[in-house]
Amino acid sequence: EASRRPKLPGEWRIEFFWRADRDSPSMRIRDLVFLNAGGKEVRRISGEPTQGVYSVEAWRSGEVVRDVLYIGFPYPGEFEPGAYQIGVVVSGDAPFTPEGSSEALLLLDTLKFREAK
């Protein structure tokens, strides 16, 4: 299970806690989105909550589900120095598009990258 494995050098561990609003909620895809200072998307990491280990179809109303995500970040040269907003987008029922069926972005935090020394 992802929540039990050690974090590797250079990885970030991000934990989401989801509360099911009903049995078998419509949530199917979770996207972690990074926006530059101008609001342009610079990276998107898509995946199924819990990486599919605990299927959304098995979630019960009111249940809180822990979703651990490890990402290798940043890739060399991927981000210029500066501030980036990080947010999450949740996609529901089909049909899906690559950007998700619901683009309501919930901003979580701001990250600052400095120039490498």
N, C-alpha and C positions, 0 to 999 in steps of 0.2 A: 504494500500500500504506500502511496506517495507520501503520506503524512509521517511515516516511520523511517523513511530513508534519510541518510545524512545529506546535507547540502554540500555540493562539490565546490571547489575554488572557482570564483568568478560567477557563480549562480546567485540568483535572488530567489528567496522563498516568499511567496505571496499566499495568504490564506483568505478565503472567502467563507462566510457563514451565511447560508441560504435558509430562509424559513419558507416552507411549503404553504402556499395560500389555500391549497386544496389537495385532495388525493391525486396523485399522478399529474402534477402541474404541467402546464404547456411549455415550460422552459426546456429548451433542447440544446442550445449552443450558447457558450459564454465567450465573449471577445474582450480581451484586455487591449485597450487602445491608448496610444501615445500621441499627443498633439504638441506641435512646436508652438513658439510664442505667437505665431500668426494664426493659430487654430487649425493648421494643416496636419492631417494624419500622417505620421511618419513610420509607424509600425503598428501592426495588429496581430495578436496571438489568439487564434481561435481554438476552441476545444469543447468537448462535452464536460459538464460538471463532473467532478471526481474521476475524470478521464474514463468514464463509463464503468468504473469499478462498482459503483452503487447506482444503478439505473434510476433515472428520474421517474420512470413508471412505477417504481417501488416506494417512492416518497409518500408519506401520509400527511394529511392536513395538520399544520402546526409544528411538524417535525423540523428541527434545525439540523442541517447537513453541512459538514465541514468539507471544504474543497481546497486542497493544497496544490499549488502550481509552482513548479520550479522552472525558471527561465535563465538561459545563458544571455547575459545582457551587460553592457551593450556590445554589439559586434564592432570590431575595429573600423573607425571611420563612419559608422552609422549615424552618430549624433554629433552635431557641432556643439561647442560649449554654449551653455545657456539653460533656460528654464523650460521644462516640458510638463504638460499636464497629463496625468494618467487617469483613465476612467474605464468603466465597464459598460458593455452593451449586452443585453440578453435577448436572444431570439426565441420566438415561440413556435407555434404550429406552422407546418408547411403551408405554402411553398416557401422554400428558403432561397435567398439570393446570397452571393458571396459576402455581401456586407451585412447580412442578417435581415430578418423580416421586420425587426423593430430597431430603428436607429436612435432610440432614446438613450442618450449617453449620460451616465451618472458619473460625474467627476469625483475622484477619490482624493487626489493629492497632487502636489507639484514637486517635481524632481529637478535638481540642479546639477548639471554636468560642468566640470571645470576642464580647462585645457590640460592635457596630459603633460607631465613633467619629465 
